Amino acid sequence: MNILKALVKREILDGKNGYLRVPVVLAGITVALLALSALGFGNMIEFHGMEGGTMHREGIENLGDAVTRLHEKEPENAPAAIAVGYWGMSALAWMAFPFVVFFSLLGALYEERRDKSILFWKSMPVADWQEVAVKLFVPVIVAPLVFLGVTIAAQIIIAFFLSVVVLFEGGPVLVMWPLGYMMGSWLAGISMYLIYAMWALPVFAWILLVSAFSNRMPFMWAVLLPGVAIAMENLFLDTNVVGSWIGMHVGGWMEFAFAGHHKDINGPRDLLVELLGGPQLEALGYSVTSLHFWAGLVVAGGIVYATIEKRKRAI
């Protein structure tokens, strides 16, 4: 267990640019832009140039007025709207997440062979299966937790900052802290991702396998090889089994998991209640009863085994 902890720590430190600095920088940019717009250029987020508009007619001249009016007219929707707004303001960091995971997996075993550091790591009392398992675990499981932690910190900073703005503008400060919706959305988001990650595990494992056998241009191998397989199947067999299978595991399964889920969404409160109250259970229920899901786990296990064997023979 201590060995695995040390390996996880090493992977995080080796990939700190992607796992730590990228989300922190992107979240910092969001907070900085918000602060500049409020204090430097927006004069505490006042709404100018709206003469004749709906907001001007209702006496809304700044953020404090907007929050006050929202709280008065739609007290049930106000906390949910603010929670959704926090997610929108902090979403910039997540735009980099798929790229961080992809390139972390792609370089995990390729880089150690390219710089010959694999010779050093093979001299250590660490089994190949431990190395491969950690190099899969950190990008797929640890990275999203780090991104979520940065998102939570960014949302709290944004909430605190906007609370100060609303306070100075005479708005209801407590409305700016919908903690129930905020915490619920954090848990819902990570739980949904974990289900998605289980579905996409064969794809993650494939990228790691490419990292283990490719001597150069791993990106081309990871992308073009499946593309060539799909094209050849379409050309010679006039079928699309490979493409459909990959599509199913990178997100197509959601169409079937939520096929019978139809509910009218009227406002942010309905949206958050819906997101917090059922999709994860529906996705989990469909997953455990789907042959595609279990077949994907078996395929992922086979690919991971091949990756371990390949690393055993790597020099």
N, C-alpha and C positions, 0 to 999 in steps of 0.2 A: 504493500500500500504506500509506503514511504517513497518507493521508487517511482510509482505512478504519479504521486504528488509532485515529485521533483521534475519529472518529465513534462507534466502540465505547466509547471512554473516556467520551465525552460522554453517551451513553445510560446507561451504568452510573451516572455521577454524577447524572444527572437522575432516575434511578429508584432511587437508593440506599435509599430507604425500603423499597421492596419487595424489591430484590435483596440488600441487605446487612442492614438493620436488622431486618426481620421475622424472618429465620432466626436471626440472632444473639440477638435478644430471646427468641424461643421456646426456642432451645437453652439460653440462660442461665436461663430459668425452670425448665427441666428439671433442670439442674445444681444450681440453688439449692434446689429442693424436695428433691432427693436429699441435699444437704448438711444441710439443716435436719432432715430425717427421721432422719439418722444421728447428727448431733452435738447437735441441740437437743431433739428430741422422742423419738427412738428409742433413745437411749443406745447409740450405735455399732451400730445395727441389731440389736438383740436382739429375740428372738421371745418375747413374753409372752402369757399367757392361753391357752396351748395345752395345758394339763394334760389328759392322757388322749388327746391327739391323736398321730398317727403321728410327727410331728417330736419331740414331747416324749419319746415312748417310745424313740426312737433317740438321745436325748441331744443333739438339735440345739436350741441355745438362742440362737444368733446366726449372723450371716452366715459367719463363719469356720468354724463347725461345719458349716454347710450345704455350703460349698464343699469342705471336707475329706471329708465323707461322699460327696458326689457324685463326687469324684475317686477315692475308694477303690472305690466300687461300680460306677461306669461311667466308667472312665478315657478311653474312646474318645469318649463323648458329652459329657464335661465341657467341653472347649474350645468345641465347637460350641454347646452350650447357653448358654455365657457370651457368645459372639459374637452369637447371636440375641437374648439379653437386652440387649446394648448397643444393638442396632437398635431394640428395643422402647422403651428409655429415651430414645433420640434421635429417635424418629419424630414427635414433636410439631411440629418445624419443617416437616416435609414436608406436614403438613395444610394449610398455607397456600400451598404451591407452585402448585396449579392455579389458585387465585384470583389470585396474583401474575402468572402468565403471561397469563391471560384479560384482566385489567384493564390490564396493560401494553400488550398488543396493541391493546386497545380504545381506549386513550387516546393511542397513539403518534402518529397523524396528526391526530386530532381536536383534541387540546390545542393544537397549534401553529397551527391555524386559529382556534380560539376566542380565544386570547390575541394573535393576529396576529403571533406570532414567526416565522411562516413567511415573512414579508416579509424579515426579516433573513437567514434561512437561505438563501433564494433568491438573495440578493445575494452569497453566498459561492461560491467556485469548487468546488461540489459538485454532481454530477449527481443527478437525481431517482432514478435506479435505485440509486445508492449509498445514499441516505437510506432508501429503502424496504427494501433488502436488509439494512441494519444494524438497522432497526427490527423486522425479522422475526428476524434472527439472534440478537440479544441476549436477548429473552425466551425463545426456543425452545432455544437452545444454551448461551449464557453463564449464564443464570439457574440451570439445573440444576447446572452445574459449581460455581457459588458455593454453592448449597444443599448439594451434596455436600461441599464443602470445610468448611462449617460443621459438617456432620454428623460428618465425620472428626475435626475438632477436639473436638467435644462427646464423641465416643466415647473419645477418648484421655484427656480430662479425667476422664470418668466412670471409666475403667479405672484411672487413677492414683489417684483418690480412693478407690475401692473396694479397691484394692490396699493402701492405707494402713490401711483398716478391717480387712481380712482379716489383715494383718500384726500389728496390735495384738490381734486375737482368736485368733492362733495358727494361722491357716489357710495353705494353700499359695499364696504370692503369685504364682509364675510361672504358675499355672493361669489367673490373671486376665488374661493377655496372649496370647490365641490369635491372634497376628499373621497367620498364614497365612489363617485363616478370615476375619479382619477385612478384610485387603487384598483377598482374593478376592471378598468380598461387595461391596466398593466398586466394583471393576472390573465385576463382573457386573451390578450395579444400573445403572450409567451406560451400559453397552453395551446393555442391554435397553431403557433409556429412548430411546436414539438410534434404535433400530429402531421403537419406538412413535412417536417424533416424525416419522419419515418417513411412516408410515401416516397420522398425524393432520395432516400438512402442509396438505391442502386446508382443513381446519377452521381451522387457524391463519391461513392466508392469507385466508380469508373474514372473520375477525374484523378483520384489518388492513384489508381493503377497506372494511368498514363504517366503520372509523375514518377512512378517506379521504373518503367521500362523505356521511356523516351530518352534518347541521347541528345536530341536537339529539337527545338521548336515544339515543345509539349502542347502549346495552344493549338497548333495545327492538327496534331494527333487527336486531341480531345474533341475538337469540333468537326474536323473534316471526315474522320473515320466513320462516325455515325451518319454523317451526311451522305457519304459515298454508299454506305450500306442501304440507306433509305432510297437513294436514287437508283441503285442497281436492282433493288427489289421491285420498285415501280416500273422500271424499264423492262425487266425480263419476266417478272411474275405477275405484273399488273395488280399488285396488292400493296398494302401499307401497314403491315403488321408491326414492323420495327418502329416506324414513325408514330403509330397509334400507341404503342406500348410506352415509348418515351414520353409522348404527350400526356398520357394518363398519369404518369408518375411525377411530372413536373407541374401538375395543376389540373389536368383534365378530370381527375377523380371528384373534384368539387361539384362539377355539373351533376353527377349522379348522387352525391351525398346530400345535396340540397335540392334535388329535383322536385320534391313535394312540398318545398318550403316556400309558401307565398303569403306575404303579410304586408299590408299597407303601412308605409312609414310616413308618419305625419309629424315632422319636426325632429330636432336632435334628441329629445328625450326618448321617443319611440326607437330611434336608431340605436342609442346606447343600451336601452333595455333589451332590444333584440340581440345585440352583439354580446351582452353579458349573460343572457338568459337561456341560450340553447344551441348555437351553432357548434360549439365544441363537443357537446354530447352527441349531436347528430353526426358530426364528422367522425367521432370515435366509434359510434354504433355502426356506421356504414363500414368503417375500416376493418373492424374485427370480424365482420361477416363477409368481407370481400376476398375472393380468391386472388384478385390482382394484388391486393395489399400483401398477403402472405407470400405469394410468389415473388414479389419484389424483395421482401426480406431474405428469402432463400437465395435469390440472385445476388443480392448485396453481400450476403455471407460468402458466396462462392468467389465473388470478385475480391473481397477482402482477403480471403485465403490465398488467392493467386498473388495478391500484392505482397503478402507476407513471404510467400515462397520466392518471389522475385527479389525481394530485399535480402533474403538469405544468401542469394547467389550474386548479389551486387558487389562490385569491387570499387 
